[in-house]
Amino acid sequence: MFSLPHRSPRDLPFATDHTALLLVDMQRAWLEPQFDPHLSEPDAEYFLQRTRKQVVPNQQRLLGAFRRVQQNVLHTIIESLTADGRDRSLDHKLSDMHLPKGSVQAQVIAELTPTENEIVLPKTSSGVFNSTNIDYVLRNLQTRHLIIAGIVTDQCVDMAVRDAADRGYLVTLVEDACATYTAERHHACLNAIKGYCWITDTDTVLGRLQEMQP
């Protein structure tokens, strides 16, 4: 079990105009049973309950707060650049993971729909830093603090945290706005990546955002 508060040298006040939110893979393909048959199986109940009752509501709160203080929001989604998916990574091909360009299942869920001025980055790998230009974009936005939330904790979220830390960002992981398929996997991942980020909860992030100067 991972316990909060998490003590980290990355626990620093957010800087106005240098703080961004990254929501990872909050797509219909992984959150709506009509697109993912696994979500209809009994062992998916934990994931569905956590995402519906905790993760999505907390991400809505984070989105609302970032929009109010006018800080940058980025969404990353798994989506091929082509209809047939020939551009996918070898890993995604071997995993039979393909969300065609422009497909309904690749869309961000309705509760978290990006606004016209928010950035959406399609990727064809687990790591957003590996198959998009996010590092270039974040540096153009003068980002110093990167707040990360999404699914699943021990796969795409994990890679975003590690890669962002390696590139010099101060990473905050919002624990109660993330989920994977079991509580054991979720907490094991938090313990594994705690050296790369400051791990905290939604309420704490919202409090820090309120302290930022307009």
N, C-alpha and C positions, 0 to 999 in steps of 0.2 A: 504493500500500500504506500502511495506517495502522499506525504503530508505537506500542507501549507501552514504558515508562510514559508516560501522558499527563499533562502538567503543567497544572494548572488551579487557579484560586483557589477552586473548589468542592470541592477535595480536602481535606475536613475530617473529623475524627472523628465517627462517628455518635452521636447523642444518644439515650439510653435513653428509651423512650416517646414519642419524636418521630421515629421512623424507620419507614418502611413499604415493603413490596415490592409492586410492580405487575407482574403477568404479563399480557402483551398477546396476545389472540387465539389461545391455545394450544388450538385446537378440532379436533374430529374432521373438520370440513369441509375444513380446509386441510392436514391431516396424515395422512389415511387415503385411499389411492387409490380405495376404493369410492365415496367422496363427491366426489372431485375427479379427473376423468379425466386432467387435465394431469399428475398425478403419475405416471402410467403411461408417459409419453413420455420418450424418452432425455434430453432437455434438462432434465429435472427431477431427474436423478440427484444433482447437486451438492446441491440443496436437501434431498433426502431423506436423504442420507448425513450432512450436517451436522446436521440436526435430530435424527436418530435416535442418532447416535454422540456428539454433543457438546451440542447445545442442550438437549434434554430431560433427559439426565443431570445437566447443570449446574443446570438449574432445579430438579430434584429435590433437589439438594444445598442450593440456596438456600432452598427451601421448608422443608426439614428444619431448617436453622439458624434461620430466622425463627421457626419453631414452638418450637424449644427455648428461645430467648431471649424468647419471648412478645411479639414485635412484630407489628404489624398486617400482614395480607396481603390484597391485593385482586386480583381477576381481572376482566379485561374481555373480553367476547365480542361478536362480531357476532351479533345476534339481533333480529328484528323484535318489536315489542310486540303485533303482531296475527298471525293465521294467514295472512292474505292479503298482508301487507306494505304495506298502504296508508300506514302511518306512516313509511315509509323516507324517507331524504333523496333529493332529486332525483338526486344523483350515484349513489347505490346503485340507483335505479330505472333510470337510463340504462346502468349497468354490469351490469344484470340480476343484482344481488347480493341474494339473499333467503334468509335462514335463518328459517323460521317459528318463532314462539313455541313453546317446549317441544319442538322437534324434536331427534331424535337427533344429527344432524350439527352442531347448535349447541353440543353439550355439550363441556366441557373434556375433553381426553384422559384416559384412566384413570390414567396415571402421575402426573398433576398434579391429581387430583380435589380440589376445595375441601372443607375440613372445614365442619361446620355453623356454625362461628363465623367463617368467612372471608367476605368481601364479594364478591359477583359482580355486575358492572354490565353489562347488555346495552346495546349501542350500535348505531346505524344510520348511522354516519358513520365516516370514517377516524379522526378525532380524538376520543378519549374525553372530552376536556374540552368538546367541542362538543355532544354529544348524550346526556350523562349528568350527574348531579349530583355527580360525583367531587370537584370543588373544595370543595363544601359538606361532603362526607363527610370529606375529608382534613383540613379545618380543624376539624371537630368532633373528629377523632382527634388534634388538635394535632400534625399532621405537619410536620416541617421538612425532613427528608431523604427523598427519594423515590427508591427503587432500582427501575430499570426494566429488564425483559428481555422478549423475545417475538418475534413475527413480524408482518409482515415488516419488516426493519430500515428500509428506505427509504420506507415508507408509514406504517402505523399507529404503529409504534414512533417513527419520526421525529417525527410530529405530537405524540405524547404528551410527548416530550422538550421540544420547542420551547414547547408550550403550558404545560407545568408550569413551565418556566423563566420565562416571561413573567408567571406568577402568583405568583412569589416563592418557589418551592421550590428547594432545593439538590438538583439532579438528578445521580444516578449511573447511567450506562448500563453494563450488564454485557455487554461485547462478545462473549464466547464463550458467551453464553446468548441470542444473537439470530441470526437468519438471514434472508436474502432469496434470490433465485433465482440469483444469480451472485456470485462472490467480488468481481468488479469493482464491482457495484452496492453490495455491503456496505461495501467500503472507501471508495468515493466518498461514501457517506452519512456515515460516521464523520468524514471530513474536513470535510464540510459542516456538521455539527452540533456539532463539538468546542467551539465557543464558547458552547454552551448547557448543557454538562454536563461532569462528570468521567467520562471513559471508562476503565474498568478491567476486570479479569477476575474470574472466580468466586472463585479462591483468595484474592485480595486482599480481596474483600468478606467472605468467610468469616472471614478473619483480623480484620478490623475488628469484626465481630459478636462474636467471642470476647472482644474487649477491652471490650465494653460491660458496665457494672455491672448485675447482676440486679435 
